[in-house]
Every structure is written in C-alpha cells, then in structure tokens.
C-alpha cells in the first residue's frame, strides 16, 4: 500500500534507526523532530509501528526502497532535500555509521542525487 510522504519518511527513519541493531535515544529524538516538522498535528502511529515491528530484518531494504519511492512521488525537491538532512542526522546520531547504515544512506542519495543541495 502506498504511503504518503510523512509516513514514508517515518518508515525510512525507523529502518535507519534499526539497521545497526541498536535504537539510541538520540535517534528517537530525530524521528520526533521529523514528525513535528513534517506534520504538526498529533499522529496515531500504532498501525505504522505494528507494520514495522512485524517486518523481518531481511525485508528492511525492500521496504526502505518502497518507502523511498512513495516519498519521492509525494514530495517536492525541497521536501526531499530536508528529508535527506534528517536521514544523515539519523545515521550520525549514535556517533558511528555502520556499513549497513551507509548502504541505506547511499541508496537514498543515489536515488535522489539530483535533488540534494549542500
């Protein structure tokens, strides 16, 4: 099922927070900041959490790619640029970037390469 931009971004950030096997408090703060900036109203994330909790780790990359495509279809270049900054903050949040996190981040930058502005 296609996700809107906000939920697709949430899914990507949650996966980025989990691929290294540890969820740091600093990563949770980035997700909250993203949700507040992207959608200032209170969200019910129960069904999203349920979907992500049931997702086997071996399906993370496919789900990440699907969410990445959904986000792209439902966003402007400015929104994609802002999201890329959140993704970079996410992988840096625990002060180490694992090869797995780097793989996901590279996939995102490769897909949206022409969108990113330094």
Phi and psi restraints in degrees (value plus and minus 20) as a CYANA .aco file:
   2 UNK   PHI     -88.2   -48.2
   2 UNK   PSI     116.4   156.4
   3 UNK   PHI    -122.8   -82.8
   3 UNK   PSI     130.8   170.8
   4 UNK   PHI     -95.2   -55.2
   4 UNK   PSI     151.3   191.3
   5 UNK   PHI     -74.8   -34.8
   5 UNK   PSI     -67.6   -27.6
   6 UNK   PHI     -83.6   -43.6
   6 UNK   PSI     -66.7   -26.7
   7 UNK   PHI     -90.5   -50.5
   7 UNK   PSI     -56.6   -16.6
   8 UNK   PHI     -82.6   -42.6
   8 UNK   PSI     -62.5   -22.5
   9 UNK   PHI     -82.9   -42.9
   9 UNK   PSI     -62.5   -22.5
  10 UNK   PHI     -78.5   -38.5
  10 UNK   PSI     -66.3   -26.3
  11 UNK   PHI     -82.0   -42.0
  11 UNK   PSI     -63.4   -23.4
  12 UNK   PHI     -83.4   -43.4
  12 UNK   PSI     -63.8   -23.8
  13 UNK   PHI     -85.9   -45.9
  13 UNK   PSI     -59.2   -19.2
  14 UNK   PHI     -83.4   -43.4
  14 UNK   PSI     -61.8   -21.8
  15 UNK   PHI     -85.4   -45.4
  15 UNK   PSI     -63.9   -23.9
  16 UNK   PHI     -78.7   -38.7
  16 UNK   PSI     -54.0   -14.0
  17 UNK   PHI     -94.6   -54.6
  17 UNK   PSI     -39.8     0.2
  18 UNK   PHI    -123.0   -83.0
  18 UNK   PSI     -40.1    -0.1
  19 UNK   PHI     -84.9   -44.9
  19 UNK   PSI     -42.5    -2.5
  20 UNK   PHI    -107.5   -67.5
  20 UNK   PSI     -18.9    21.1
  21 UNK   PHI      65.7   105.7
  21 UNK   PSI     -21.3    18.7
  22 UNK   PHI    -154.6  -114.6
  22 UNK   PSI     118.4   158.4
  23 UNK   PHI    -129.6   -89.6
  23 UNK   PSI      90.5   130.5
  24 UNK   PHI    -109.6   -69.6
  24 UNK   PSI     128.9   168.9
  25 UNK   PHI     -76.3   -36.3
  25 UNK   PSI     -58.0   -18.0
  26 UNK   PHI     -83.3   -43.3
  26 UNK   PSI     -50.3   -10.3
  27 UNK   PHI     -90.8   -50.8
  27 UNK   PSI     -60.4   -20.4
  28 UNK   PHI     -79.8   -39.8
  28 UNK   PSI     -59.2   -19.2
  29 UNK   PHI     -83.6   -43.6
  29 UNK   PSI     -59.4   -19.4
  30 UNK   PHI     -84.2   -44.2
  30 UNK   PSI     -60.7   -20.7
  31 UNK   PHI     -83.6   -43.6
  31 UNK   PSI     -64.3   -24.3
  32 UNK   PHI     -82.0   -42.0
  32 UNK   PSI     -64.5   -24.5
  33 UNK   PHI     -79.9   -39.9
  33 UNK   PSI     -63.7   -23.7
  34 UNK   PHI     -79.8   -39.8
  34 UNK   PSI     -69.5   -29.5
  35 UNK   PHI     -81.9   -41.9
  35 UNK   PSI     -60.2   -20.2
  36 UNK   PHI     -84.1   -44.1
  36 UNK   PSI     -60.4   -20.4
  37 UNK   PHI     -96.3   -56.3
  37 UNK   PSI     -53.5   -13.5
  38 UNK   PHI    -104.4   -64.4
  38 UNK   PSI     -49.5    -9.5
  39 UNK   PHI    -171.7  -131.7
  39 UNK   PSI      75.8   115.8
  40 UNK   PHI     -90.5   -50.5
  40 UNK   PSI     -24.3    15.7
  41 UNK   PHI    -114.1   -74.1
  41 UNK   PSI     137.8   177.8
  42 UNK   PHI     -85.3   -45.3
  42 UNK   PSI     113.5   153.5
  43 UNK   PHI    -131.9   -91.9
  43 UNK   PSI     126.9   166.9
  44 UNK   PHI    -118.8   -78.8
  44 UNK   PSI      90.5   130.5
  45 UNK   PHI    -121.4   -81.4
  45 UNK   PSI      -9.2    30.8
  46 UNK   PHI     -76.7   -36.7
  46 UNK   PSI     -68.3   -28.3
  47 UNK   PHI     -88.7   -48.7
  47 UNK   PSI     -52.6   -12.6
  48 UNK   PHI     -87.2   -47.2
  48 UNK   PSI     -64.4   -24.4
  49 UNK   PHI     -83.2   -43.2
  49 UNK   PSI     -59.5   -19.5
  50 UNK   PHI     -82.4   -42.4
  50 UNK   PSI     -65.0   -25.0
  51 UNK   PHI     -82.5   -42.5
  51 UNK   PSI     -65.6   -25.6
  52 UNK   PHI     -88.0   -48.0
  52 UNK   PSI     -57.2   -17.2
  53 UNK   PHI     -85.0   -45.0
  53 UNK   PSI     -53.5   -13.5
  54 UNK   PHI    -103.8   -63.8
  54 UNK   PSI     -27.5    12.5
  55 UNK   PHI     -97.4   -57.4
  55 UNK   PSI      99.0   139.0
  56 UNK   PHI     -85.8   -45.8
  56 UNK   PSI     125.1   165.1
  57 UNK   PHI     -75.7   -35.7
  57 UNK   PSI     -53.9   -13.9
  58 UNK   PHI     -88.7   -48.7
  58 UNK   PSI     -33.4     6.6
  59 UNK   PHI    -118.5   -78.5
  59 UNK   PSI     -21.1    18.9
  60 UNK   PHI     -75.7   -35.7
  60 UNK   PSI     -66.7   -26.7
  61 UNK   PHI     -85.1   -45.1
  61 UNK   PSI     -63.0   -23.0
  62 UNK   PHI     -83.4   -43.4
  62 UNK   PSI     -64.9   -24.9
  63 UNK   PHI     -83.9   -43.9
  63 UNK   PSI     -60.2   -20.2
  64 UNK   PHI     -79.9   -39.9
  64 UNK   PSI     -66.1   -26.1
  65 UNK   PHI     -83.5   -43.5
  65 UNK   PSI     -61.6   -21.6
  66 UNK   PHI     -82.4   -42.4
  66 UNK   PSI     -63.2   -23.2
  67 UNK   PHI     -85.8   -45.8
  67 UNK   PSI     -58.6   -18.6
  68 UNK   PHI     -80.8   -40.8
  68 UNK   PSI     -63.2   -23.2
  69 UNK   PHI     -88.5   -48.5
  69 UNK   PSI     -60.5   -20.5
  70 UNK   PHI     -81.7   -41.7
  70 UNK   PSI     -64.4   -24.4
  71 UNK   PHI     -79.8   -39.8
  71 UNK   PSI     -66.7   -26.7
  72 UNK   PHI     -78.4   -38.4
  72 UNK   PSI     -65.4   -25.4
  73 UNK   PHI     -85.8   -45.8
  73 UNK   PSI     -44.3    -4.3
  74 UNK   PHI    -132.2   -92.2
  74 UNK   PSI       3.9    43.9
  75 UNK   PHI    -161.2  -121.2
  75 UNK   PSI     144.3   184.3
  76 UNK   PHI    -116.9   -76.9
  76 UNK   PSI     145.1   185.1
  77 UNK   PHI     -75.9   -35.9
  77 UNK   PSI     -58.3   -18.3
  78 UNK   PHI     -82.9   -42.9
  78 UNK   PSI     -61.7   -21.7
  79 UNK   PHI     -86.9   -46.9
  79 UNK   PSI     -58.2   -18.2
  80 UNK   PHI     -86.6   -46.6
  80 UNK   PSI     -61.6   -21.6
  81 UNK   PHI     -81.1   -41.1
  81 UNK   PSI     -64.4   -24.4
  82 UNK   PHI     -82.7   -42.7
  82 UNK   PSI     -60.3   -20.3
  83 UNK   PHI     -85.9   -45.9
  83 UNK   PSI     -60.7   -20.7
  84 UNK   PHI     -76.6   -36.6
  84 UNK   PSI     -57.4   -17.4
  85 UNK   PHI     -85.2   -45.2
  85 UNK   PSI     -59.0   -19.0
  86 UNK   PHI     -84.5   -44.5
  86 UNK   PSI     -60.6   -20.6
  87 UNK   PHI     -82.7   -42.7
  87 UNK   PSI     -62.2   -22.2
  88 UNK   PHI     -84.9   -44.9
  88 UNK   PSI     -63.9   -23.9
  89 UNK   PHI     -78.5   -38.5
  89 UNK   PSI     -59.2   -19.2
  90 UNK   PHI     -81.8   -41.8
  90 UNK   PSI     -69.0   -29.0
  91 UNK   PHI     -92.0   -52.0
  91 UNK   PSI     -41.4    -1.4
  92 UNK   PHI    -110.3   -70.3
  92 UNK   PSI     -29.9    10.1
  93 UNK   PHI     -76.7   -36.7
  93 UNK   PSI     -57.6   -17.6
  94 UNK   PHI    -116.9   -76.9
  94 UNK   PSI      -4.2    35.8
  95 UNK   PHI      49.8    89.8
  95 UNK   PSI      -5.5    34.5
  96 UNK   PHI    -169.5  -129.5
  96 UNK   PSI     120.9   160.9
  97 UNK   PHI    -132.5   -92.5
  97 UNK   PSI      94.4   134.4
  98 UNK   PHI    -101.5   -61.5
  98 UNK   PSI     140.4   180.4
  99 UNK   PHI     -76.6   -36.6
  99 UNK   PSI     -56.4   -16.4
 100 UNK   PHI     -86.3   -46.3
 100 UNK   PSI     -64.8   -24.8
 101 UNK   PHI     -81.6   -41.6
 101 UNK   PSI     -61.6   -21.6
 102 UNK   PHI     -81.5   -41.5
 102 UNK   PSI     -59.4   -19.4
 103 UNK   PHI     -79.1   -39.1
 103 UNK   PSI     -66.1   -26.1
 104 UNK   PHI     -88.3   -48.3
 104 UNK   PSI     -62.1   -22.1
 105 UNK   PHI     -84.3   -44.3
 105 UNK   PSI     -62.6   -22.6
 106 UNK   PHI     -81.2   -41.2
 106 UNK   PSI     -60.6   -20.6
 107 UNK   PHI     -79.4   -39.4
 107 UNK   PSI     -63.3   -23.3
 108 UNK   PHI     -85.8   -45.8
 108 UNK   PSI     -67.1   -27.1
 109 UNK   PHI     -85.5   -45.5
 109 UNK   PSI     -58.8   -18.8
 110 UNK   PHI     -83.3   -43.3
 110 UNK   PSI     -64.5   -24.5
 111 UNK   PHI     -87.0   -47.0
 111 UNK   PSI     -55.6   -15.6
 112 UNK   PHI    -130.5   -90.5
 112 UNK   PSI      -1.1    38.9
 113 UNK   PHI     -65.6   -25.6
 113 UNK   PSI     -67.4   -27.4
 114 UNK   PHI     -89.8   -49.8
 114 UNK   PSI     -32.4     7.6
 115 UNK   PHI    -106.6   -66.6
 115 UNK   PSI     -47.2    -7.2
 116 UNK   PHI     -97.6   -57.6
 116 UNK   PSI     111.7   151.7
 117 UNK   PHI    -138.5   -98.5
 117 UNK   PSI     110.9   150.9
